[in-house]
């Protein structure tokens, strides 16, 4: 990592701070780590909102879409999150390393995304590519689930994302990307480019 002294103007005050810039080799390693976490995790935690604005936390298995454009999920209409996804078109997702695999519970390796949800009906040309990705990743049970009329296919498309791997090691992801880093988050004032 390279350090640079930067002067920032904020509310007519000049303040001095040190920014850490990620050099290309560090950035590539972090992006590889993000890709590895996506590969290691087979399910994600899903946050949606009911029509009456009450939150719902749940989970679902996923598969990565072609060209890393998003995450495929197949969910039952009997579950509240399927109806919430269809109605609002938005959700938040969390993929987090298991506590036993983490040195410190406060800085568990994790990916968090704000997602746009796009439903793909069974007669859509991309239905089969989503189901194939899920079948390849999750196994033959996907075939059984698709035979049930209440299961719906969604593509979760990232609108923003954040990767955290330790204290002072938080990275904002590029818009619409599952793993490409935009910038390193700095200090208590929030994201800074």
N, C-alpha and C positions, 0 to 999 in steps of 0.2 A: 504494500500500500504506500502511496505517496501522500505527503502532507503538504498543504499549502495554506499560507496565511491570507485570509480574506477579510475585507472590510465591508460591512453591511450597513445600509442606511435603513433605519426602521423608526418611524414616528419622529423624524428629524434628528435622530441621534445616530452617531456613528459608533458602531461597536466592532470589536475585533473578535474573530473566532478562528478556530482551526478546522478546516474541512479535510476529510479523508477522501481522496479520490481513488476509485478502484481502477487499477491498471488492467489491461486486457487479459493477462493470464489469470489474475485473481477473479475477474468477472467471469471468465470461461469456467473456472473451477466452481464458482457459486452456482452458475446456471446448470452445470453438470450435477451438482448436489440437488438442485431443485428437481431436475429430471429424474434423478434416482429416487427421491421421495415420492414423486408421482408414480413411479414404477413399483415401488415397494408397497404402497398403500392400495388396498383393493376396495375400500369403501371410504366414503366421506361423510362428514356431519353436515347437515343441511338445516338452515334457518329460513323459515317462511313466516308469513303473517296471515292469520285468518281474516275473513271479511270484516269481523268486528274489531280488528286491529290487535287482537291478542297474538303473542308470538307462539311459534311451534318449533321445537328442536327435534330433529329426527336424524336418521342416517340412511344411506342407500349405497349399494355397490355401484361402481362406475367403470367406464372404459374411456380411453383417450381417443378423440376423433381424429380422422385423417388430417394431416397438415397441422396437428396440434391446435386445431381451431376451437376446441372446447371439450367438454366432458359429456358423454352419453350416459343417461340414466333411464332405467325402466322401472316405473313405479305403479302400484295399484291405485285405482281410483277410490278404493275403500280407505286408503290412508289420507289423512288430512293434507299432507304436503302436496299430493298430486293435484288436488283441487286448488290449493293456494298458488301453485306454480302456473296452472292454466289461467286462473283469474288475474293474477297480478303481473305475471311475466318476469318476476324478479325473485332472487334469493341470494343468500350468502352461504358460502361453503367453507369448511375447514377440514384440512388434512393435517393430522398431528401425529408425531412419533409417539409410540407407547412410552408410558412412564418408566417401565423397567429398562428401556433402551436409552434412557436419558440420564445424563450425569446430574442434572439439576432440574427439578420440577418447574421452576419459574421460567426456564428458557428452553422448554421442549421445542425441538425443531418442528416448524409448522408453516403451512401455506394457507393463506386466507384470501378468498376471492369474493368480489361482488359480481353477480352473474345476471345476465339476461337469459330468460328461459324461452326456448322455441319448441313448441310441440310438433312432432312429426306423426301425422295419422298413418294408419297402416297402408293406405293407397299412395302415399308419397314415395317418389323414387328413392329417397335417402333412407327410408325405413329399413331396408335390408342391410345397408352399410352400417347403420347404427346397431342393429341386432347382431350382425356378424362381429363387430368390434366387442360387444358385450359377451357374446358366446366364446370368442377366442380368449378373453380375459377371465371370465367368470365360470365357464364350463357349460355343460349340457343342460343344466336346470333352466337356463335362459329359454331353451326351446319349449319347455313345459309352460313357463310363464307367458310366452307369447301366444300360446294356445288358449289362454284365458282372456276373455273379452274385456276384463276390467284393467288390464295393464296398458299403460301409455308410455310412449317413448318421447323423451325430451333431450334436447341438446342445450347444455349450459354453456353460454359463451361469456368469457371473462370481459368485464368492463374495467375492472381495476383489480389489483392483487398486491399482496405483501408476503414476503418470505422472512421469517425470523429464525435465526439459528444460534443466538446467544446474546448476552448483554452487549449493547452497542453494535450488534450485527443484524440490523433490520434493513430490508431492501424493498423499495417500491418497484413493482413490475410494470413493464410497458403496457399501455392500454391494449386490450384484446389479446394479450399474450399469456400463456400458461407458465412460462419460465424465463423470459428475457428480462433482464434487469434494466430499469430506467435510471434509478439513482439510489444511493445509500442514504437512509434516513438519519438525520442528525439532531441531537439535543432535544430538550424539553419543549421547544416551540413547534415541533412537528416536522413534516417533510420539507426538505430544502434541496433544491437542485444545485 
